[in-house]
Amino acid sequence: MTLLGKYGIQNAVRKTIDLFREYPIIQVCGMILVELSGHVRASIVKHIYRWGFFGNAVHIGKGVVTQFKFNKYIYDNTDIRNYCKIEGKGRLIIGCNSGIGDFGIIRCSNCVRIGENVLIGPRVFISDSDHTFHDRQTCIYLQPLCHGPVTIEDDVFIGANVTVLKNVHIGRGAVIGAGSVIVKNVPAYAVVVGNPGRVVKIRGQTTESR
């Protein structure tokens, strides 16, 4: 429950003053951001941090965490829903009118490009890196990462709980079914399901034309 909902307007103001006495300023500012609408929150975030680019009419949900904002390019009308995490020093580009559902995670050590008009469902995991594990004498977490860019073209629909791994290119207009694991390129307009993901049809094609 938010401060406003719990205490009412007048008491919320008093409680906020008390919080400034008890907690670091940046932590209290985070609590206040939770009270705001997504567009107001985005406007504040836009101006207090240095972004690569931050467009107009962007919506930022509650609890969104974004690291290394100077290398993140968020274009107009992007909608990043509640509790998403954007991690890593790599470049992230999200095109106009695209959205990331609640609890999405994007890890960009290299480069992740998301086109325009892309729908990404809740709890989707996208990563352009992975641990190597070839040396059996060394703990996996100590072994180096391997990297490869991820590109998601325009007008793609990615269902809930999908995993997209490094070195993947998802073509324009593709549809990725819920729970799929994408480890290789997806053709334009393909419908993909499963783990590992497999093409089950091409949008617009009839059975006879395949």
Secondary structure as GFF3:
##gff-version 3
##sequence-region A 1 210
A	DSSP	alpha_helix	3	22	.	.	.	ID=ss1
A	DSSP	alpha_helix	25	35	.	.	.	ID=ss2
A	DSSP	alpha_helix	38	48	.	.	.	ID=ss3
A	DSSP	beta_strand	53	54	.	.	.	ID=ss4
A	DSSP	beta_strand	59	60	.	.	.	ID=ss5
A	DSSP	beta_strand	65	66	.	.	.	ID=ss6
A	DSSP	three_ten_helix	69	71	.	.	.	ID=ss7
A	DSSP	beta_strand	72	74	.	.	.	ID=ss8
A	DSSP	beta_strand	79	80	.	.	.	ID=ss9
A	DSSP	beta_strand	85	87	.	.	.	ID=ss10
A	DSSP	beta_strand	91	94	.	.	.	ID=ss11
A	DSSP	beta_strand	99	100	.	.	.	ID=ss12
A	DSSP	beta_strand	105	107	.	.	.	ID=ss13
A	DSSP	beta_strand	111	114	.	.	.	ID=ss14
A	DSSP	beta_strand	119	120	.	.	.	ID=ss15
A	DSSP	beta_strand	125	127	.	.	.	ID=ss16
A	DSSP	beta_strand	129	131	.	.	.	ID=ss17
A	DSSP	three_ten_helix	140	142	.	.	.	ID=ss18
A	DSSP	beta_strand	145	147	.	.	.	ID=ss19
A	DSSP	beta_strand	150	152	.	.	.	ID=ss20
A	DSSP	beta_strand	157	158	.	.	.	ID=ss21
A	DSSP	beta_strand	163	164	.	.	.	ID=ss22
A	DSSP	beta_strand	168	170	.	.	.	ID=ss23
A	DSSP	beta_strand	175	176	.	.	.	ID=ss24
A	DSSP	beta_strand	181	182	.	.	.	ID=ss25
A	DSSP	beta_strand	190	193	.	.	.	ID=ss26
A	DSSP	beta_strand	198	202	.	.	.	ID=ss27
A	DSSP	three_ten_helix	207	209	.	.	.	ID=ss28
###
